[in-house]
Amino acid sequence: MYRAVTLRVLEEKIPLDDVQKIEALAEGTQIRLERSGSGNRVYVDGREVTAEIRTPHVTNSVSLVSSYRGVRDVLVREQRKMAERKGVVLEGRDIGTVVLPNADLKIYMVAHVTERVRRRRRDLELAGSVVDSETLEQQILERDRFDSTRDASPLRKAADAVELDTTDLTIEQQVQFVVSRAQQIIGQKTS
């Protein structure tokens, strides 16, 4: 969702330091997430932007745009509306601490930076972009630092979150871990 707002900011050529205009744009932007057979799809104001929000230009700007309190307020409100429908899985850097602090299950996923670089580089190459590993590592570490120190909803592990190191795990293993934890909680609630 933050990437979607960032894409709109870049499309509108709003300076990244124009907080008022960015917050107003966020308030007026409609974001819809839709599941499909090929994965989740992201729509902004009715237009499908799933691939566009993963471009390096958006990635390099999303931390700053998402640091603005007004942007966070709008998107947290929307994320909470999604959660009201129950049975949702939300992913983000403040879901367990700010958006849904009372969620039944919180997973805090980590991975060694070398593996994160490898994954991001693969994703970019599949999208037709090539970025060297050293640059990617610097970008990842800088984003982590920025997001961890921002005033509004900083990135941090919730006290009751289960940490999952995904460095050496396949996606299937990660999913199985999360599903197993969810089944444990469901079992406890029904017994």
C-alpha positions as CSV (number, residue, x, y, z in Angstrom):
1,M,0.0,0.0,0.0
2,Y,2.9,2.4,0.8
3,R,4.4,1.5,-2.5
4,A,1.2,2.3,-4.3
5,V,1.0,5.8,-2.7
6,T,4.7,6.3,-3.5
7,L,4.0,5.3,-7.2
8,R,1.3,8.0,-7.3
9,V,3.6,10.6,-5.8
10,L,6.2,9.9,-8.4
11,E,3.7,9.9,-11.2
12,E,2.3,13.2,-10.0
13,K,5.9,14.5,-9.8
14,I,5.3,15.7,-6.2
15,P,8.6,16.6,-4.5
16,L,9.4,13.9,-1.9
17,D,9.7,16.5,0.8
18,D,6.3,18.1,0.1
19,V,4.6,16.4,3.1
20,Q,1.3,18.3,2.7
21,K,0.8,17.4,-0.9
22,I,1.8,13.8,-0.3
23,E,-0.5,13.4,2.6
24,A,-3.4,14.9,0.6
25,L,-2.6,12.5,-2.3
26,A,-2.7,9.5,0.1
27,E,-6.1,10.6,1.5
28,G,-7.5,10.8,-2.1
29,T,-6.0,7.6,-3.4
30,Q,-8.0,4.4,-3.6
31,I,-5.9,1.2,-3.1
32,R,-7.4,-2.2,-3.7
33,L,-5.6,-5.5,-3.1
34,E,-7.0,-8.5,-4.9
35,R,-6.1,-12.2,-4.8
36,S,-5.6,-14.0,-8.1
37,G,-4.3,-17.3,-9.3
38,S,-0.9,-15.7,-10.1
39,G,-0.6,-13.9,-6.7
40,N,-1.8,-10.7,-5.1
41,R,-2.7,-7.8,-7.4
42,V,-2.5,-4.1,-6.4
43,Y,-4.8,-1.5,-7.9
44,V,-4.5,2.2,-7.5
45,D,-7.6,4.3,-8.5
46,G,-8.8,1.3,-10.5
47,R,-5.5,0.7,-12.4
48,E,-3.5,-2.5,-11.9
49,V,0.0,-1.5,-10.7
50,T,1.5,-4.7,-9.3
51,A,4.7,-4.7,-11.3
52,E,5.1,-0.9,-11.2
53,I,5.2,-0.7,-7.4
54,R,8.3,-3.0,-7.4
55,T,10.5,-0.9,-9.6
56,P,13.8,0.5,-8.2
57,H,12.5,4.0,-8.4
58,V,9.5,3.2,-6.1
59,T,11.7,1.1,-3.8
60,N,14.2,4.0,-3.4
61,S,11.4,6.4,-2.4
62,V,9.0,4.4,-0.4
63,S,10.7,4.7,3.0
64,L,10.5,8.5,2.9
65,V,6.9,8.6,1.7
66,S,5.9,6.0,4.3
67,S,7.5,8.0,7.1
68,Y,5.0,10.8,6.9
69,R,2.4,10.5,9.7
70,G,-0.5,11.6,7.5
71,V,0.3,8.8,5.0
72,R,0.6,6.3,7.7
73,D,-2.7,7.4,9.3
74,V,-4.6,6.9,6.1
75,L,-3.1,3.5,5.3
76,V,-3.3,2.2,8.9
77,R,-7.0,3.1,8.8
78,E,-7.4,1.1,5.6
79,Q,-5.4,-1.9,6.9
80,R,-7.6,-2.0,10.0
81,K,-10.7,-2.0,7.8
82,M,-9.3,-5.0,6.0
83,A,-8.7,-6.8,9.2
84,E,-12.3,-6.3,10.4
85,R,-13.3,-8.9,7.9
86,K,-11.3,-11.5,9.9
87,G,-9.2,-14.2,8.5
88,V,-6.7,-11.9,6.9
89,V,-2.9,-12.0,6.6
90,L,-1.3,-8.6,6.6
91,E,2.4,-8.0,6.0
92,G,4.3,-4.9,6.8
93,R,6.9,-3.2,9.0
94,D,4.4,-2.1,11.7
95,I,1.5,-4.5,11.4
96,G,2.1,-6.3,14.7
97,T,3.1,-3.1,16.7
98,V,0.8,-0.4,15.3
99,V,-1.8,-1.7,12.9
100,L,-3.0,-4.8,14.7
101,P,-1.3,-4.9,18.1
102,N,-3.9,-7.4,19.3
103,A,-3.5,-9.8,16.4
104,D,-3.8,-13.5,17.3
105,L,-0.5,-14.3,15.5
106,K,2.4,-12.1,14.7
107,I,5.4,-13.4,12.8
108,Y,8.5,-11.3,12.7
109,M,10.5,-12.5,9.6
110,V,14.2,-11.9,9.4
111,A,16.9,-13.0,7.0
112,H,20.6,-12.4,6.6
113,V,21.3,-9.4,4.5
114,T,23.2,-11.5,1.9
115,E,20.1,-13.6,1.3
116,R,17.9,-10.5,1.2
117,V,20.2,-9.1,-1.5
118,R,20.1,-12.4,-3.5
119,R,16.3,-12.4,-3.3
120,R,15.8,-8.8,-4.3
121,R,18.4,-9.1,-7.1
122,R,16.5,-12.1,-8.5
123,D,13.2,-10.2,-8.4
124,L,14.7,-7.2,-10.1
125,E,16.3,-9.4,-12.8
126,L,13.0,-11.1,-13.5
127,A,11.5,-7.6,-13.9
128,G,14.3,-6.7,-16.4
129,S,16.4,-4.6,-14.1
130,V,20.0,-5.2,-13.1
131,V,21.5,-3.8,-9.9
132,D,24.8,-4.8,-8.4
133,S,24.8,-6.6,-5.1
134,E,26.8,-4.0,-3.3
135,T,24.3,-1.2,-4.2
136,L,21.4,-3.4,-3.2
137,E,22.9,-4.2,0.1
138,Q,23.5,-0.5,0.9
139,Q,19.9,0.2,-0.1
140,I,18.5,-2.6,2.1
141,L,20.5,-1.6,5.1
142,E,19.7,2.1,4.7
143,R,16.0,1.3,4.4
144,D,16.1,-0.8,7.5
145,R,18.0,2.0,9.4
146,F,15.5,4.7,8.2
147,D,12.4,2.6,8.9
148,S,13.7,1.6,12.4
149,T,14.4,5.2,13.4
150,R,11.4,7.1,11.9
151,D,9.1,8.9,14.3
152,A,5.8,7.4,12.9
153,S,5.4,3.7,13.4
154,P,9.0,2.6,13.4
155,L,10.0,-0.9,12.4
156,R,10.4,-3.1,15.4
157,K,9.6,-6.5,16.6
158,A,6.4,-6.8,18.7
159,A,7.1,-8.2,22.2
160,D,4.7,-11.2,21.5
161,A,5.9,-11.8,17.9
162,V,7.4,-15.2,16.9
163,E,10.7,-14.6,15.1
164,L,11.2,-16.6,11.9
165,D,14.7,-16.6,10.3
166,T,13.9,-17.3,6.7
167,T,17.6,-17.2,5.5
168,D,17.8,-20.9,4.7
169,L,14.1,-21.6,4.3
170,T,12.1,-22.1,1.1
171,I,8.9,-20.2,0.7
172,E,7.1,-23.5,1.2
173,Q,8.9,-24.0,4.6
174,Q,8.0,-20.5,5.6
175,V,4.4,-21.0,4.8
176,Q,4.3,-24.3,6.6
177,F,5.8,-22.6,9.7
178,V,3.1,-19.9,9.7
179,V,0.3,-22.2,8.9
180,S,1.4,-24.6,11.7
181,R,1.4,-21.7,14.2
182,A,-2.0,-20.5,13.0
183,Q,-3.4,-24.0,13.4
184,Q,-2.0,-24.2,17.0
185,I,-3.9,-21.0,17.9
186,I,-7.1,-22.1,16.2
187,G,-6.8,-25.4,18.1
188,Q,-6.4,-23.6,21.4
189,K,-9.4,-21.4,20.7
190,T,-11.7,-24.3,19.8
191,S,-10.7,-26.6,22.7
